[in-house]
């Protein structure tokens, strides 16, 4: 079946939302590494003990990929992917299998691997910056690396030019919080200077660092956040850089809940569509509904090293999760704190995933 037909079939499945999915997932996000070289205030990974540090091997990735055969693969999770020594071998295997591949990285460990990154066929690289000013970056992410990241992006663009390659496309990531809110719109001209293809503004998530929520959100009033995003959207249009600022603005009252005390007692008004076409796998092979479940043992729907993927994908646990999602009977705090994307949102967000959402025509 071609990629186009698989996507069309998955679209029908999402619209009908049966308990038993009729097609394998189009997409999975896989955690290539647990462990990081930064100490971000928004993240719990720096507090992990050394024994939790682990990476996904190429052989284990092959075992997963060859069962699922997704057409889109995202390599990110609770750690810095480029700490995994086999990351680019994993990219090559997925590309050879017909998939589009992206990774999310702090981009501080790549100086000697830029040509190899381009050669690997990686489609999109999402670079977490969270700041325009070096002092803001250091305050948020714990190290003074912003100028290094900018230099690495410039060197990556040069490596692409040398090889005559458009890929990997570059997307800058910016988690909206108290320390960087005044730099929101300034990221657009910075992205233009760096030759980035898109900018993604990410609402803050503090469920795993609740003791830091007040410090991370203090002063982020609704009107101020709205004004910053509106200015960013206008500057992005002028600079012809794709951004999700408009998607956030359309549903900002919902997203703003993340900046208010506590967790909403009521479930979101939208049904989450991910259980019908996507999933998350951690470094140990545990299958979870999405990347919001990356941490903890809140829910595991099976393990791909202990069961066949088909037994998991349409097993009792997955069917029950789909039923609860469809009926909005949400057991998990993570789900009640979420704002699921609608189909129109996925279409809009395709512009900030350059090179990743195109169909490649691979067959199976």
Secondary structure, 3 states (H helix, E strand, C coil): CCHHHHHHHHHHHHHHCCCCCCCCCCEEEECCEEECCCCCCCCCHHHCCHHHCEECCHHHHHHHHHHHCCCEEEECCCECHHHCCCHHHHHHHHHHCCCEEEEEECCCCCCCCHHHHHHHCCCEEEEECCCCCHHHHHHHHCCCCHHHHHHHHHHHHHHHHHHCCCCCEEEEEEEECCCCHHHCCHHHHHHHHHCCCEEEEEECCCHHHHHHHHHHHCCCCHHHHHHHHHHHHHHHHHHCCEECHHHHHHCHHHHHHHHCCCCCCCCCCCCCCHHHCEEEECCCCEEECCHHHCCCCCCCCCECCCCCHHHHHCCHHHHHHHHHHHHCCCCCHHHHCCCCCCHHHHHHHHHHCCCCCCCCCCCC
